Amino acid sequence: MANPKYLLKYKKEMANILKSEKMYKFLHMPIQSGNDEILKKMNRPYTSKECENIVSYFKKELPKITLSTDVIVGFPTETKEQFNDTVKIIKKLKFDIVNISRFGLRKNIEANKYPDLPGRIKKDRSRIITDVCQKISNENNQKYLNKIKDVVIVDQNQKDAIARTEEYKQVIIKNKKINFGQKIKVKITEIKTHYLIGTEITKKTETKTDFRKQKQTALKS
């Protein structure tokens, strides 16, 4: 997780770190809002345009990067237009992961001096932005379908192995027991909003696939 304030200063250094083969191509940058007036009331020392510039920089330097963010909906005094600015920046930057929070009153915070919004407005805005984010996530994951990816096994439940790609995308390998930390190849067979489903590619599978390709080539010639 990296505050936009510090990424503005150290984005080159951070990009160089993420380029290491030992690092996931993943960055979490909480923007919180797409409206500068709301950001100012939140005491966030950056603007929406600066967030856009940071994302553009990292996408240029690391084209495969997975980007995550946090947003707060229903901040006190947030108008419909200001909320729409958050929706717009999410649509523009196309974050893979968006953690959505409805504003809630807390003790000893400066936001308490502003009039709070009705709960139904917060709920409606949360629903709207959730729908937008799920659509974007599905669109982003489409590019992995039928691709062969190198993954590392990071966890195991009762039936399935859980892995991560170099972009930190979670891959579920169903009905498979694979050792923690093991590196394997998988073919992505299905996509979900928050994860991918893959099948392990073995040497036997690769040989079978190559044979089919040779047969198809021979028939064409």
N, C-alpha and C positions, 0 to 999 in steps of 0.2 A: 504494500500500500504506500502510495506516495502523494503527499499534499501538492496540489498544483503550484503553490507558492514556491516550493523548493525545486520542483521539476523545471520551472522556468529558468532557474539558475543552473541546475545540474543535468539538464536533459541529455547533453552529449555524453557525459560520464555514465549516466544510467543506460543509455543506448549501447555503449561499448560493453558494459557488463552483461546486458541481455544477449549480446551477440556471441558470448562464450558458448561453446558446445555443452558446457556443464549446466547451463541455465535454461529454464523454461522461457519460451518467448511469450511472456505474460506480464501485464501491468495493470494494477488496480489504482485508479485515480478518481477519488470522490469529488464530483463537481457540485453536488447538492441542489443546484438550481441553474436554469438557463437564463434567468433574468438578473441583470446587474443590480437593480434596486433591492431585490430580495437578498442577493449575495451580500450586499453592503449591510443590510439589517442583520444578517447572520454573522457579521464580522469576518467574512471570508475575504482575504487580501488578494483577490484575483478577479478577473472578469470572464464572462462567457467566451469572449473572443480569444483571450489567452488560452483558455481550455481547448478551443478549436485548434489553435496553432500548435499546442503540445501534441494533440492527437495526430494532426497532419504530419508532424515531424517524425513521430514514432512509426507511423504507417509507412512512411517513405524509407526510413532506416531499417525497419524490420517488417517487410510485407506480410509475413505469416503471423504477426503478433495477435494475441487474443487480448482484448481490452475489456476491463470491468470498471464499473463505477457505482456510486451511491447517489440517490436523489431523495429529497424530502418533499412531500406534497402537503399542501394545506398549511404552510407556514403562516403565522398570524399576518393579516392584511393582504395575503396573496390574492390578487384578482384573477379572473378567468384568463385575461390576456397574459398576465405574468406566468400563470400555469402553462399556457400554450407555448410560451417561450421555452419552457423545459421540454415539452413534447417535441418542439421543433429541433432542439439541439440533439436530442436522443435520436431522432430520425436522421439527422444530418451526419452525426458521428458514428452511428450504427454500432454501438457497444454490443459485445457478445453477451455480457452479463450486466444486469442492472438490479441492484438491491434497492427496493422501494420501501420507504418508511413514511407513515403518516405522522405529522407533527403531533407531539404530545407535550403537555406542560410538565416542566420539571422545577424543582426547587432552585432558587438562587440563579436563574438564568435571565439574561437581559431581555429575551423575547417575551417574558411575562408582562412587560410594560405595554405590549401591543394587544389589541382585542383578538381573542381566539376565534377561529372559524367554526361553524357548526359541524358536527360529526358527519352528517350526511354528505356535505360538500367534500370533506376529506376522503370519505369512502368512495364517492363517485370519481374523484380525480385519481385515486389509487387504482381503481378498476380500469379507467381509460388508459393510463400509462402502462399498466400491466399488459393489456391487450397489445399495445404498440410494441412493447419490448419483446413479447413472445413471438410476434410476427417477424421482427428483425432477427431474433436469435435463430428461428427456423430457416430464414433466408441465408444467414451466414453459414449455418451448418450444411446447407445443400452442397456446398463445394467439396465436402468430404465424402459424399456418397460414392461408393464403388472405388474409392481410392485405397491404395495399400500404404499403411503407415507403420513406422517403427514406434513401439510403445514400451513403457516400463510398467511392470505390475506394482501397484502401490497398496492394494488392499484385497481382501477376499471375504465374501459373505458365505452363507451356507451352501450356495450353489454356484455362484458366479465369481469370476476374477474381475477385478477393477483395475484399469490401467490409465495412464496419461500419455498423450502425444507430446511432442516437443512444444506444441502451442498450448499445453496444459488442458487440452480438451479431454474430458473424461470419456473413457471407452469401456463399455460393459461387454465382457466375453462370457456368454451364457453357458451354464453347465460345464464349467471348466475349472480345474484346480491347477493353478500355476504358482510357482514359488515367488514370494515377495522379492522385489528387486530384479526379477528376471526380465531380460529384454527380448521381445519377440516381434514378429511382423503380423499385422492383422489387416483384413480387408473390411472396410466399413460397409455394412450391409443394410443399415437402417439408421435414420436420424430421429432424434427427439429434441424437444425444446432445450433441455439442459444437459443432454449427453448424447453419445453415439453408441451404436451397437456394432460389434465387430466379430469376425471369425478368424481364428488363428490360421496363418498361412504356414504350412509345413513344407519340407522339401518334397514330399510326395505330392502335395497339392500343386506346388510350383512346376514339377515335372509334368503332371497331368495337364496343366494350363498350357505349358510350352508345346506339348504334343498337339493339343487342339489348335493352337495358332499355326503350327507347321502344316497340319492337315488342311486348314482353311486356305493357307497360302498356296498349297499344292493344287487345290481344287480351282482356285482363281486362275492359276497359270495354265 
